[in-house]
Amino acid sequence: MASTRATVNLAKASVPCARTATTARIRARAQLATSRQCHNHPQRQPVRFLRQSTASPSPLLNKTVDTWATATRRYSTDALRKPHKIWDFESIQKLTSTPDSSVTMIDVREPHELKESGRIPGALNIPVASAPDSFHITDEEFEDRFGYPRPARDAEVVFYCRAGVRSRAAAGLASDAGWEKVGEYPGSWLDWFEKGGKVER
């Protein structure tokens, strides 16, 4: 009789442990999926992976997954941000040959880089690495720092750098600061120079 009770108690005791192990496995899979896909909009893929990996999820787990998915989407700046206009060599070349006062081209490389290579004609220099707060400070502070007025919030701004990485970051900073007409030249300086674009020194 005692051995039967012990067997029943052991079986009952093992159920919570199995649930804990299953939950831990699910969390580990979700973390793995997130780490593999973190640079390609992770807000959706891990959730799908989590739901597929649970044959009969508990209501508590479903609620946790839904809360996590909502929070991820809510705080993802890429999901909330309006996509930037993409400029190519021809568009930039046209802009330099017939300047448009409503469009401001911004080179986000460091000043020493511009001294070495030059810049696209008509571009302003607002370095993103050494002055990432340039679109968040006041207009007066900006003018004191750079010696010229900051582009107006309703103006269209086009960012470029050396290879397109810093220009994307700068475009994101400008969008976060309230600029709505934001563009990027992904080819940036390397593309411009390779295709024989004019250089201003």
TORPA-4810 file (N, C-alpha, C, O; in nm, 3 decimals):
<nodes>
NODE_1_0.084_-0.121_0.000_0.000_0.000_0.000_0.087_0.126_0.000_0.063_0.222_-0.074_M
NODE_2_0.189_0.121_0.086_0.279_0.237_0.096_0.353_0.260_-0.035_0.373_0.374_-0.077_A
NODE_3_0.393_0.149_-0.101_0.466_0.165_-0.227_0.375_0.221_-0.337_0.422_0.295_-0.423_S
NODE_4_0.244_0.187_-0.335_0.150_0.242_-0.433_0.136_0.393_-0.414_0.136_0.468_-0.511_T
NODE_5_0.123_0.436_-0.287_0.113_0.580_-0.258_0.238_0.654_-0.302_0.230_0.763_-0.358_R
NODE_6_0.353_0.594_-0.278_0.479_0.659_-0.316_0.487_0.676_-0.467_0.533_0.778_-0.517_A
NODE_7_0.439_0.573_-0.540_0.441_0.581_-0.687_0.350_0.692_-0.735_0.388_0.768_-0.824_T
NODE_8_0.229_0.703_-0.677_0.133_0.807_-0.715_0.191_0.945_-0.685_0.183_1.036_-0.768_V
NODE_9_0.249_0.960_-0.563_0.308_1.089_-0.526_0.423_1.126_-0.618_0.439_1.243_-0.653_N
NODE_10_0.504_1.028_-0.657_0.616_1.054_-0.747_0.566_1.099_-0.884_0.623_1.189_-0.945_L
NODE_11_0.460_1.035_-0.932_0.402_1.072_-1.062_0.348_1.214_-1.058_0.368_1.292_-1.151_A
NODE_12_0.278_1.247_-0.948_0.224_1.384_-0.934_0.336_1.486_-0.926_0.324_1.595_-0.982_K
NODE_13_0.443_1.452_-0.856_0.554_1.546_-0.840_0.628_1.571_-0.971_0.684_1.679_-0.991_A
NODE_14_0.628_1.472_-1.062_0.704_1.489_-1.186_0.633_1.576_-1.289_0.698_1.624_-1.382_S
NODE_15_0.501_1.599_-1.276_0.426_1.679_-1.373_0.474_1.824_-1.376_0.502_1.874_-1.485_V
NODE_16_0.485_1.895_-1.261_0.533_2.033_-1.266_0.674_2.043_-1.323_0.706_2.138_-1.394_P
NODE_17_0.759_1.944_-1.292_0.896_1.946_-1.343_0.895_1.937_-1.495_0.974_2.005_-1.561_C
NODE_18_0.807_1.853_-1.551_0.799_1.840_-1.696_0.753_1.971_-1.759_0.805_2.013_-1.863_A
NODE_19_0.655_2.037_-1.695_0.609_2.166_-1.747_0.719_2.270_-1.744_0.737_2.346_-1.839_R
NODE_20_0.794_2.274_-1.634_0.904_2.369_-1.622_1.009_2.344_-1.729_1.060_2.438_-1.790_T
NODE_21_1.041_2.216_-1.752_1.140_2.183_-1.854_1.092_2.224_-1.993_1.170_2.276_-2.073_A
NODE_22_0.963_2.200_-2.021_0.907_2.238_-2.151_0.913_2.389_-2.170_0.952_2.437_-2.277_T
NODE_23_0.874_2.464_-2.067_0.877_2.610_-2.075_1.020_2.660_-2.095_1.044_2.753_-2.173_T
NODE_24_1.115_2.598_-2.025_1.255_2.638_-2.041_1.304_2.611_-2.183_1.376_2.693_-2.240_A
NODE_25_1.263_2.496_-2.241_1.302_2.463_-2.378_1.244_2.565_-2.476_1.312_2.608_-2.569_R
NODE_26_1.118_2.604_-2.455_1.052_2.701_-2.542_1.123_2.836_-2.535_1.147_2.899_-2.638_I
NODE_27_1.158_2.879_-2.413_1.228_3.006_-2.399_1.365_3.001_-2.469_1.405_3.097_-2.534_R
NODE_28_1.435_2.889_-2.455_1.566_2.875_-2.518_1.553_2.881_-2.670_1.635_2.944_-2.737_A
NODE_29_1.451_2.816_-2.725_1.429_2.822_-2.870_1.399_2.963_-2.917_1.448_3.006_-3.021_R
NODE_30_1.318_3.036_-2.839_1.284_3.174_-2.875_1.408_3.263_-2.874_1.426_3.346_-2.964_A
NODE_31_1.494_3.245_-2.773_1.616_3.324_-2.766_1.708_3.293_-2.883_1.770_3.383_-2.939_Q
NODE_32_1.716_3.166_-2.921_1.799_3.127_-3.035_1.746_3.189_-3.164_1.823_3.240_-3.245_L
NODE_33_1.615_3.184_-3.182_1.554_3.243_-3.302_1.578_3.393_-3.306_1.607_3.448_-3.412_A
NODE_34_1.567_3.458_-3.193_1.589_3.603_-3.186_1.733_3.638_-3.220_1.759_3.731_-3.296_T
NODE_35_1.828_3.562_-3.165_1.969_3.594_-3.190_2.006_3.569_-3.335_2.092_3.639_-3.388_S
NODE_36_1.945_3.471_-3.401_1.975_3.443_-3.541_1.917_3.548_-3.634_1.974_3.574_-3.741_R
NODE_37_1.804_3.609_-3.595_1.734_3.698_-3.687_1.728_3.841_-3.637_1.641_3.917_-3.680_Q
NODE_38_1.818_3.881_-3.548_1.806_4.012_-3.484_1.821_4.128_-3.582_1.766_4.235_-3.557_C
NODE_39_1.893_4.110_-3.693_1.909_4.222_-3.785_1.803_4.225_-3.894_1.805_4.317_-3.977_H
NODE_40_1.712_4.130_-3.899_1.607_4.130_-4.002_1.469_4.140_-3.940_1.388_4.048_-3.953_N
NODE_41_1.442_4.249_-3.874_1.311_4.274_-3.811_1.266_4.156_-3.724_1.179_4.079_-3.764_H
NODE_42_1.327_4.143_-3.606_1.298_4.028_-3.521_1.160_4.029_-3.459_1.122_3.932_-3.393_P
NODE_43_1.080_4.137_-3.478_0.955_4.146_-3.404_0.853_4.041_-3.443_0.759_4.018_-3.368_Q
NODE_44_0.867_3.976_-3.559_0.766_3.878_-3.598_0.817_3.736_-3.599_0.747_3.646_-3.553_R
NODE_45_0.939_3.711_-3.650_0.987_3.576_-3.666_0.991_3.496_-3.535_0.943_3.383_-3.533_Q
NODE_46_1.048_3.550_-3.426_1.054_3.470_-3.304_0.916_3.431_-3.253_0.899_3.323_-3.197_P
NODE_47_0.817_3.519_-3.271_0.682_3.487_-3.222_0.626_3.368_-3.299_0.568_3.277_-3.240_V
NODE_48_0.643_3.370_-3.432_0.593_3.260_-3.514_0.661_3.130_-3.472_0.597_3.026_-3.460_R
NODE_49_0.795_3.138_-3.450_0.872_3.021_-3.412_0.824_2.966_-3.279_0.812_2.845_-3.261_F
NODE_50_0.796_3.057_-3.184_0.749_3.015_-3.053_0.615_2.942_-3.063_0.596_2.838_-3.000_L
NODE_51_0.523_2.995_-3.142_0.392_2.935_-3.150_0.396_2.799_-3.219_0.319_2.709_-3.184_R
NODE_52_0.485_2.783_-3.318_0.494_2.656_-3.387_0.557_2.549_-3.299_0.528_2.431_-3.314_Q
NODE_53_0.644_2.592_-3.207_0.718_2.494_-3.128_0.639_2.440_-3.009_0.688_2.352_-2.939_S
NODE_54_0.520_2.490_-2.985_0.439_2.441_-2.874_0.315_2.371_-2.929_0.229_2.434_-2.989_T
NODE_55_0.308_2.241_-2.907_0.195_2.164_-2.957_0.066_2.201_-2.884_-0.037_2.223_-2.947_A
NODE_56_0.072_2.208_-2.752_-0.047_2.247_-2.675_-0.004_2.345_-2.567_0.011_2.307_-2.451_S
NODE_57_0.015_2.472_-2.603_0.064_2.570_-2.506_-0.040_2.602_-2.400_-0.160_2.596_-2.424_P
NODE_58_0.010_2.637_-2.284_-0.080_2.674_-2.175_-0.132_2.815_-2.197_-0.067_2.893_-2.267_S
NODE_59_-0.246_2.852_-2.140_-0.299_2.989_-2.154_-0.201_3.094_-2.101_-0.191_3.203_-2.157_P
NODE_60_-0.129_3.059_-1.995_-0.031_3.152_-1.939_0.080_3.179_-2.039_0.123_3.293_-2.055_L
NODE_61_0.128_3.074_-2.106_0.235_3.090_-2.205_0.186_3.172_-2.323_0.259_3.258_-2.373_L
NODE_62_0.063_3.147_-2.369_0.006_3.226_-2.480_0.002_3.373_-2.445_0.038_3.458_-2.527_N
NODE_63_-0.042_3.404_-2.322_-0.052_3.543_-2.278_0.087_3.606_-2.273_0.103_3.722_-2.313_K
NODE_64_0.186_3.531_-2.225_0.323_3.581_-2.219_0.377_3.611_-2.358_0.439_3.715_-2.381_T
NODE_65_0.353_3.518_-2.453_0.400_3.534_-2.590_0.335_3.656_-2.654_0.403_3.736_-2.719_V
NODE_66_0.203_3.671_-2.637_0.132_3.786_-2.695_0.181_3.917_-2.637_0.198_4.015_-2.710_D
NODE_67_0.205_3.920_-2.506_0.255_4.041_-2.441_0.393_4.076_-2.494_0.422_4.192_-2.522_T
NODE_68_0.480_3.974_-2.508_0.615_3.994_-2.557_0.612_4.047_-2.701_0.687_4.138_-2.735_W
NODE_69_0.525_3.989_-2.785_0.515_4.031_-2.925_0.467_4.176_-2.935_0.521_4.253_-3.015_A
NODE_70_0.367_4.213_-2.856_0.315_4.348_-2.858_0.421_4.447_-2.813_0.439_4.552_-2.875_T
NODE_71_0.492_4.413_-2.706_0.596_4.503_-2.654_0.708_4.520_-2.756_0.760_4.630_-2.773_A
NODE_72_0.745_4.411_-2.823_0.852_4.420_-2.922_0.811_4.510_-3.036_0.890_4.594_-3.080_T
NODE_73_0.688_4.493_-3.086_0.643_4.577_-3.197_0.630_4.723_-3.153_0.661_4.814_-3.230_R
NODE_74_0.584_4.745_-3.029_0.561_4.881_-2.983_0.691_4.959_-2.975_0.693_5.078_-3.007_R
NODE_75_0.800_4.895_-2.932_0.924_4.967_-2.911_1.024_4.954_-3.025_1.137_5.002_-3.014_Y
NODE_76_0.986_4.890_-3.135_1.075_4.878_-3.249_1.067_5.005_-3.332_0.963_5.034_-3.391_S
NODE_77_1.176_5.081_-3.337_1.174_5.206_-3.411_1.164_5.181_-3.561_1.106_5.261_-3.634_T
NODE_78_1.221_5.070_-3.607_1.213_5.040_-3.750_1.068_5.017_-3.792_1.029_5.056_-3.902_D
NODE_79_0.989_4.952_-3.705_0.850_4.923_-3.740_0.767_5.052_-3.742_0.674_5.064_-3.822_A
NODE_80_0.800_5.147_-3.653_0.721_5.269_-3.643_0.766_5.376_-3.742_0.687_5.463_-3.781_L
NODE_81_0.891_5.371_-3.782_0.949_5.475_-3.866_0.903_5.462_-4.011_0.896_5.353_-4.066_R
NODE_82_0.871_5.577_-4.070_0.834_5.581_-4.210_0.958_5.548_-4.295_1.066_5.599_-4.264_K
NODE_83_0.946_5.466_-4.399_1.065_5.433_-4.477_1.124_5.556_-4.546_1.052_5.644_-4.592_P
NODE_84_1.256_5.559_-4.553_1.325_5.672_-4.614_1.327_5.659_-4.765_1.328_5.549_-4.820_H
NODE_85_1.327_5.774_-4.832_1.339_5.776_-4.978_1.482_5.736_-5.015_1.578_5.787_-4.956_K
NODE_86_1.496_5.647_-5.111_1.627_5.601_-5.154_1.667_5.676_-5.282_1.592_5.679_-5.380_I
NODE_87_1.786_5.734_-5.278_1.839_5.809_-5.391_1.949_5.726_-5.458_2.023_5.653_-5.391_W
NODE_88_1.960_5.738_-5.591_2.067_5.669_-5.663_2.161_5.772_-5.726_2.140_5.893_-5.711_D
NODE_89_2.262_5.725_-5.796_2.362_5.814_-5.857_2.299_5.918_-5.949_2.332_6.036_-5.942_F
NODE_90_2.208_5.873_-6.036_2.145_5.963_-6.133_2.067_6.074_-6.063_2.073_6.190_-6.104_E
NODE_91_1.994_6.038_-5.958_1.915_6.139_-5.885_2.004_6.243_-5.819_1.975_6.363_-5.822_S
NODE_92_2.114_6.196_-5.760_2.207_6.288_-5.694_2.276_6.376_-5.799_2.296_6.495_-5.777_I
NODE_93_2.313_6.317_-5.911_2.378_6.393_-6.018_2.286_6.503_-6.070_2.330_6.615_-6.095_Q
NODE_94_2.159_6.470_-6.086_2.061_6.569_-6.131_2.048_6.681_-6.028_2.037_6.799_-6.063_K
NODE_95_2.049_6.645_-5.901_2.038_6.744_-5.794_2.158_6.839_-5.792_2.143_6.958_-5.766_L
NODE_96_2.278_6.785_-5.821_2.397_6.871_-5.820_2.404_6.960_-5.944_2.458_7.071_-5.938_T
NODE_97_2.348_6.912_-6.057_2.354_6.994_-6.179_2.247_7.103_-6.180_2.269_7.212_-6.233_S
NODE_98_2.131_7.074_-6.122_2.024_7.176_-6.111_1.980_7.182_-5.965_1.880_7.120_-5.928_T
NODE_99_2.053_7.256_-5.882_2.023_7.259_-5.738_1.878_7.297_-5.707_1.819_7.384_-5.770_P
NODE_100_1.823_7.228_-5.608_1.686_7.252_-5.562_1.696_7.302_-5.418_1.746_7.231_-5.331_D
NODE_101_1.647_7.422_-5.394_1.660_7.481_-5.260_1.579_7.406_-5.153_1.604_7.422_-5.034_S
NODE_102_1.483_7.325_-5.196_1.403_7.251_-5.097_1.469_7.119_-5.055_1.421_7.052_-4.964_S
NODE_103_1.580_7.082_-5.121_1.651_6.957_-5.088_1.792_6.992_-5.041_1.866_7.063_-5.110_V
NODE_104_1.828_6.940_-4.923_1.962_6.963_-4.868_2.036_6.830_-4.863_1.988_6.733_-4.804_T
NODE_105_2.155_6.826_-4.924_2.238_6.707_-4.921_2.333_6.718_-4.802_2.395_6.823_-4.781_M
NODE_106_2.345_6.611_-4.725_2.427_6.615_-4.604_2.528_6.500_-4.606_2.491_6.383_-4.615_I
NODE_107_2.655_6.537_-4.596_2.765_6.440_-4.587_2.791_6.418_-4.437_2.823_6.512_-4.366_D
NODE_108_2.777_6.294_-4.391_2.788_6.268_-4.247_2.925_6.211_-4.208_2.943_6.163_-4.096_V
NODE_109_3.022_6.217_-4.302_3.158_6.173_-4.268_3.226_6.277_-4.179_3.177_6.388_-4.162_R
NODE_110_3.339_6.239_-4.124_3.415_6.329_-4.038_3.489_6.432_-4.125_3.523_6.402_-4.239_E
NODE_111_3.516_6.552_-4.072_3.582_6.657_-4.150_3.714_6.614_-4.215_3.743_6.654_-4.328_P
NODE_112_3.795_6.534_-4.143_3.923_6.492_-4.201_3.903_6.402_-4.324_3.987_6.400_-4.414_H
NODE_113_3.792_6.328_-4.327_3.763_6.245_-4.444_3.732_6.332_-4.566_3.773_6.300_-4.678_E
NODE_114_3.660_6.441_-4.543_3.628_6.533_-4.653_3.753_6.603_-4.707_3.764_6.627_-4.827_L
NODE_115_3.847_6.634_-4.616_3.972_6.698_-4.661_4.051_6.603_-4.750_4.115_6.646_-4.846_K
NODE_116_4.047_6.475_-4.719_4.122_6.376_-4.796_4.059_6.349_-4.932_4.130_6.339_-5.033_E
NODE_117_3.926_6.338_-4.937_3.861_6.292_-5.061_3.777_6.398_-5.132_3.750_6.385_-5.251_S
NODE_118_3.735_6.502_-5.061_3.640_6.597_-5.118_3.497_6.555_-5.087_3.474_6.460_-5.013_G
NODE_119_3.403_6.626_-5.146_3.261_6.597_-5.119_3.180_6.613_-5.247_3.228_6.665_-5.348_R
NODE_120_3.055_6.568_-5.241_2.963_6.589_-5.352_2.928_6.739_-5.352_2.898_6.794_-5.247_I
NODE_121_2.932_6.804_-5.466_2.908_6.950_-5.471_2.775_6.990_-5.405_2.670_6.932_-5.430_P
NODE_122_2.786_7.091_-5.319_2.668_7.146_-5.253_2.630_7.080_-5.122_2.535_7.123_-5.056_G
NODE_123_2.702_6.975_-5.082_2.666_6.903_-4.958_2.717_6.976_-4.835_2.827_7.031_-4.835_A
NODE_124_2.636_6.975_-4.729_2.678_7.026_-4.599_2.744_6.912_-4.523_2.714_6.795_-4.549_L
NODE_125_2.833_6.944_-4.431_2.897_6.840_-4.349_2.841_6.844_-4.207_2.862_6.941_-4.133_N
NODE_126_2.771_6.738_-4.170_2.721_6.721_-4.033_2.765_6.582_-3.990_2.693_6.485_-4.014_I
NODE_127_2.882_6.568_-3.925_2.935_6.436_-3.891_2.850_6.364_-3.787_2.821_6.418_-3.680_P
NODE_128_2.811_6.243_-3.820_2.722_6.169_-3.729_2.798_6.102_-3.616_2.744_6.087_-3.506_V
NODE_129_2.922_6.061_-3.638_2.997_5.991_-3.533_3.038_6.085_-3.420_3.024_6.050_-3.303_A
NODE_130_3.090_6.203_-3.454_3.136_6.295_-3.351_3.028_6.391_-3.302_3.044_6.453_-3.197_S
NODE_131_2.918_6.403_-3.376_2.808_6.493_-3.334_2.673_6.428_-3.361_2.595_6.480_-3.441_A
NODE_132_2.643_6.315_-3.295_2.517_6.245_-3.323_2.392_6.319_-3.277_2.281_6.285_-3.319_P
NODE_133_2.409_6.420_-3.192_2.294_6.496_-3.140_2.257_6.616_-3.226_2.173_6.696_-3.186_D
NODE_134_2.317_6.630_-3.343_2.301_6.750_-3.426_2.157_6.784_-3.461_2.123_6.901_-3.478_S
NODE_135_2.072_6.683_-3.473_1.932_6.709_-3.508_1.843_6.717_-3.383_1.722_6.736_-3.394_F
NODE_136_1.903_6.703_-3.266_1.826_6.711_-3.142_1.854_6.837_-3.062_1.781_6.868_-2.968_H
NODE_137_1.960_6.910_-3.097_1.990_7.034_-3.025_1.909_7.149_-3.085_1.843_7.133_-3.188_I
NODE_138_1.914_7.264_-3.020_1.838_7.380_-3.070_1.904_7.434_-3.196_2.020_7.405_-3.224_T
NODE_139_1.829_7.515_-3.272_1.882_7.576_-3.393_2.002_7.666_-3.362_2.099_7.670_-3.439_D
NODE_140_1.995_7.738_-3.250_2.105_7.828_-3.212_2.232_7.748_-3.182_2.341_7.785_-3.226_E
NODE_141_2.217_7.640_-3.106_2.334_7.556_-3.074_2.394_7.497_-3.200_2.516_7.490_-3.214_E
NODE_142_2.308_7.455_-3.293_2.356_7.397_-3.419_2.438_7.500_-3.495_2.548_7.469_-3.542_F
NODE_143_2.386_7.622_-3.507_2.456_7.726_-3.584_2.587_7.765_-3.516_2.685_7.793_-3.584_E
NODE_144_2.588_7.768_-3.383_2.713_7.797_-3.310_2.817_7.688_-3.336_2.936_7.717_-3.349_D
NODE_145_2.772_7.565_-3.343_2.864_7.451_-3.359_2.919_7.441_-3.501_3.039_7.416_-3.519_R
NODE_146_2.834_7.461_-3.602_2.876_7.436_-3.740_2.898_7.562_-3.825_2.965_7.556_-3.928_F
NODE_147_2.843_7.675_-3.782_2.865_7.798_-3.856_2.766_7.824_-3.968_2.783_7.920_-4.043_G
NODE_148_2.666_7.742_-3.981_2.559_7.764_-4.080_2.429_7.710_-4.021_2.432_7.625_-3.932_Y
NODE_149_2.314_7.758_-4.071_2.185_7.714_-4.013_2.153_7.569_-4.047_2.191_7.517_-4.152_P
NODE_150_2.083_7.507_-3.957_2.040_7.368_-3.977_1.926_7.365_-4.079_1.846_7.458_-4.082_R
NODE_151_1.917_7.261_-4.162_1.804_7.251_-4.255_1.670_7.255_-4.181_1.657_7.196_-4.073_P
NODE_152_1.573_7.323_-4.238_1.441_7.335_-4.175_1.374_7.199_-4.165_1.403_7.109_-4.244_A
NODE_153_1.285_7.184_-4.068_1.218_7.055_-4.047_1.129_7.015_-4.165_1.103_6.897_-4.186_R
NODE_154_1.081_7.113_-4.241_0.995_7.080_-4.355_1.076_7.063_-4.484_1.019_7.034_-4.589_D
NODE_155_1.208_7.081_-4.476_1.293_7.063_-4.594_1.324_6.914_-4.613_1.323_6.836_-4.518_A
NODE_156_1.351_6.877_-4.738_1.392_6.740_-4.765_1.543_6.730_-4.745_1.618_6.814_-4.795_E
NODE_157_1.587_6.627_-4.671_1.730_6.607_-4.646_1.772_6.471_-4.700_1.701_6.372_-4.685_V
NODE_158_1.890_6.467_-4.763_1.944_6.344_-4.820_2.080_6.320_-4.757_2.168_6.406_-4.765_V
NODE_159_2.098_6.204_-4.695_2.222_6.172_-4.626_2.309_6.078_-4.707_2.259_5.987_-4.773_F
NODE_160_2.441_6.102_-4.701_2.536_6.006_-4.757_2.661_6.006_-4.671_2.686_6.100_-4.596_Y
NODE_161_2.739_5.899_-4.682_2.865_5.889_-4.608_2.970_5.828_-4.701_2.980_5.870_-4.816_C
NODE_162_3.045_5.733_-4.655_3.145_5.669_-4.741_3.085_5.549_-4.813_3.102_5.532_-4.934_R
NODE_163_3.014_5.464_-4.735_2.962_5.340_-4.793_2.815_5.315_-4.763_2.763_5.210_-4.800_A
NODE_164_2.747_5.408_-4.697_2.603_5.394_-4.675_2.559_5.352_-4.537_2.439_5.350_-4.508_G
NODE_165_2.654_5.318_-4.450_2.617_5.271_-4.314_2.585_5.389_-4.223_2.478_5.393_-4.162_V
NODE_166_2.676_5.485_-4.214_2.653_5.601_-4.127_2.538_5.688_-4.178_2.467_5.751_-4.099_R
NODE_167_2.520_5.691_-4.312_2.410_5.773_-4.365_2.275_5.717_-4.322_2.181_5.792_-4.297_S
NODE_168_2.266_5.586_-4.313_2.140_5.524_-4.267_2.115_5.559_-4.120_2.002_5.589_-4.081_R
NODE_169_2.220_5.555_-4.039_2.207_5.591_-3.897_2.165_5.738_-3.883_2.078_5.770_-3.803_A
NODE_170_2.227_5.826_-3.962_2.195_5.970_-3.956_2.051_5.994_-3.999_1.981_6.077_-3.940_A
NODE_171_2.006_5.923_-4.103_1.867_5.938_-4.148_1.770_5.896_-4.038_1.667_5.959_-4.018_A
NODE_172_1.804_5.791_-3.966_1.721_5.747_-3.853_1.717_5.850_-3.742_1.611_5.874_-3.684_G
NODE_173_1.831_5.912_-3.713_1.836_6.016_-3.609_1.752_6.137_-3.649_1.681_6.194_-3.566_L
NODE_174_1.760_6.176_-3.776_1.680_6.290_-3.823_1.532_6.259_-3.816_1.452_6.344_-3.777_A
NODE_175_1.494_6.137_-3.853_1.352_6.096_-3.845_1.304_6.100_-3.701_1.195_6.149_-3.672_S
NODE_176_1.387_6.049_-3.610_1.351_6.049_-3.467_1.336_6.190_-3.413_1.259_6.214_-3.320_D
NODE_177_1.412_6.286_-3.470_1.408_6.424_-3.423_1.294_6.505_-3.485_1.275_6.622_-3.450_A
NODE_178_1.219_6.445_-3.578_1.103_6.513_-3.632_1.107_6.549_-3.779_1.009_6.600_-3.832_G
NODE_179_1.218_6.523_-3.848_1.224_6.548_-3.992_1.147_6.437_-4.064_1.168_6.319_-4.037_W
NODE_180_1.059_6.475_-4.153_0.974_6.376_-4.220_1.020_6.343_-4.362_1.002_6.230_-4.407_E
NODE_181_1.078_6.439_-4.431_1.124_6.415_-4.569_1.272_6.378_-4.565_1.360_6.461_-4.588_K
NODE_182_1.297_6.252_-4.534_1.434_6.205_-4.515_1.470_6.106_-4.624_1.393_6.015_-4.656_V
NODE_183_1.589_6.123_-4.682_1.635_6.033_-4.786_1.776_5.984_-4.759_1.850_6.044_-4.681_G
NODE_184_1.813_5.873_-4.825_1.948_5.816_-4.812_2.003_5.788_-4.951_1.929_5.754_-5.044_E
NODE_185_2.132_5.804_-4.964_2.203_5.762_-5.084_2.288_5.643_-5.043_2.402_5.661_-5.000_Y
NODE_186_2.235_5.520_-5.056_2.306_5.401_-5.006_2.444_5.379_-5.069_2.536_5.332_-5.002_P
NODE_187_2.458_5.414_-5.197_2.589_5.399_-5.262_2.693_5.493_-5.204_2.812_5.461_-5.200_G
NODE_188_2.647_5.608_-5.159_2.729_5.710_-5.093_2.854_5.747_-5.174_2.855_5.738_-5.296_S
NODE_189_2.959_5.791_-5.103_3.077_5.845_-5.169_3.144_5.744_-5.263_3.188_5.781_-5.372_W
NODE_190_3.153_5.618_-5.221_3.220_5.517_-5.304_3.152_5.503_-5.440_3.219_5.495_-5.542_L
NODE_191_3.021_5.501_-5.440_2.945_5.490_-5.565_2.962_5.617_-5.648_2.983_5.609_-5.769_D
NODE_192_2.954_5.733_-5.584_2.966_5.861_-5.653_3.104_5.874_-5.721_3.112_5.913_-5.837_W
NODE_193_3.209_5.843_-5.648_3.345_5.857_-5.700_3.371_5.754_-5.811_3.432_5.786_-5.913_F
NODE_194_3.326_5.632_-5.789_3.347_5.525_-5.888_3.280_5.556_-6.021_3.333_5.521_-6.127_E
NODE_195_3.164_5.621_-6.016_3.089_5.652_-6.139_3.127_5.787_-6.201_3.063_5.833_-6.296_K
NODE_196_3.230_5.849_-6.147_3.281_5.972_-6.205_3.205_6.098_-6.171_3.206_6.193_-6.249_G
NODE_197_3.140_6.101_-6.055_3.068_6.221_-6.012_3.165_6.335_-5.981_3.280_6.311_-5.944_G
NODE_198_3.118_6.458_-5.996_3.203_6.574_-5.968_3.241_6.579_-5.820_3.164_6.536_-5.733_K
NODE_199_3.359_6.632_-5.794_3.410_6.640_-5.657_3.435_6.786_-5.622_3.498_6.860_-5.698_V
NODE_200_3.386_6.827_-5.506_3.411_6.962_-5.456_3.513_6.951_-5.344_3.497_6.870_-5.252_E
NODE_201_3.616_7.032_-5.351_3.721_7.026_-5.246_3.730_7.157_-5.170_3.812_7.171_-5.079_R
</nodes>
